[in-house]
Amino acid sequence: MSLGVLMLVHTAFDRAEEVARHWAKNGCPVIIHVDHAVPKETYDLFQSNLSDVTTILFCKRHRCEWGTWGLVAATQSAAELMLEQFDQVRHVYLSSGSCLPLRPVSELREYLDERPNVDFIESATTPDVPWTVGGLSEERFTLFFPFSWRERRFWFDKFVHLQRILGIKRRIPRGLVPHMGSQWWCLTRSTLINILKSPNRRSFDRYFKRVWIPDESYFQTLTRLYSTQVESRSLTLSKFDFQGKPHIFYDDHLQLLRRSDCFVARKIWPQANELYSKFLSDGAEAMPRQDPNPGKIDRIFSRALDRRVRGRPGLYMHSRYPNKSWQKGVTAERYFVFQGFSDLFEDFQVWLSQATNAQVHGHLFKPAKAEFADRQTSLNGAISNAPKLRDANPNAFLANLIWNTRGARQCFQFGPSDSQPIAKFIANDANARINVVTGAWAVPLFRSNKDFSLIRAKAARLQKIETEALRHMRAPTAKARIKIWSMAEFIEAPMEPLQAIVDEVGNKQPELMLTSPTMRSLDGFGQFLQKLKNEGMHPYLMGDFPVEAPTKSTAERSKPRKPYLVKK
């Protein structure tokens, strides 16, 4: 009977009963504290079910609200009853109703017998504690906390703020150096007696009653005062997420728990039938006897945390509502956006697909519908071309498209006539490769036979939209790789940028471009722009086009430039 167990229980009483009987069956007396908030009928039934085990006792009940003194008071009452009723107990192990022994109790007793004077409790000074969550570290010991953080959050925050303004600072009792650590410890009988029967206990208790989350600091601090040998670690495996909430273990964590070599783990899901069956049976005897080392599984938790808060490139954090800007990358792979090219060239999409083997879409954000390659109505992952579904969350639409088509280069057309909310997203995406010929949207207007007053109005609107899109692309926050040509600049020497595009997009080995897309006729385009000017609209995005000089064809323009066909 060298080991006694304290259990703090407030729910899942069937599992708590099962674990308590396991401890008692293996020679460990158990003192159970049940939260005073539990209905009397439930408490009486729980107590009655365990009344046949003489080494299981119940202590005085306290109301145990998270972060308050009640948890410490409950532990004190349970520990006092343990020391009073069981003289042969040398080590006292604090656990909860959701804790589960992972190794045979005999191994834990042998481990403690080899270390009879060692107190196992995580205990570190506040500057050395990196895991505090909630914004309070040293202040939890120097301010007053009369309000519950969970039940009265508004008054809690206001009172903390007021104390900071007034410069209030509590006096820490003489001789105490505040320490923090895990609530779950295993202390020697002598250390517990010194803590509970200290002549300064009333003063210490009065101080810690107004400390925030005292169950993480009361025994951690006083053990340093009275213990002769402290190992600052817990024998209980207890992991917390980035919000300070405990990880819950399920049946599929069986091998993970075994790998930790810890004696006890929390928090176990009450319906984890396989875990309770495996670890509360004699089969646990087959586990290797090694020193508890929860660090062995830290890599897995770190990876899970990374997935939880950052996800993967193009696959956002694993939560119902992902936080913006937390992800590793907004899209999964590189993709290409072409603005103005389909307006300037007649068969640009077909040509680019043949030249690069990439999947070339039309205008994915066209108001009428998304123009998928080969006139498909849906893509991988059941991505629909329906505009309502796309426009409900255009960023997610594009991210899903890139994620579900991984391994194939994706290209699509974009322009001022398309739905624009996606423009900023693309400009800030490091995976985007954007090629823009500014003002090319005027070519379809030039070739249309609509009333010129309507053309002028539409031209003014499209120019304004493209100007705003260019502002996003030229912003300091833009991460995309962006190339911008004015239309006049581009048509002077179109072959060089087209060759560069083919080399970058192509899945093939870079090679000489043998064909080029057919440029639409621009004869009279200069007069068209002048007419817009005459109507009071200044078309500045196209560059300088002469009013009278005829526009050369693509072939004529490319001949004076450096040759692309070389015969060996």
Helices and strands as residue ranges (DSSP letters): E 3-9, H 13-25, E 30-34, H 40-49, E 56-58, H 70-85, E 91-96, E 100-101, H 105-113, E 119-120, E 124-125, G 126-128, H 139-142, H 153-166, E 179-180, E 186-188, H 189-196, H 201-208, G 214-216, H 218-226, E 230-231, E 236-238, G 251-253, H 254-260, E 264-266, H 273-279, G 282-286, G 294-297, H 298-310, E 335-339, H 341-344, H 348-356, E 359-363, G 373-375, E 378-379, E 383-384, H 387-392, H 394-404, E 410-414, H 422-427, E 432-438, H 442-447, H 452-473, E 481-486, H 487-492, H 495-505, H 525-534, H 554-558
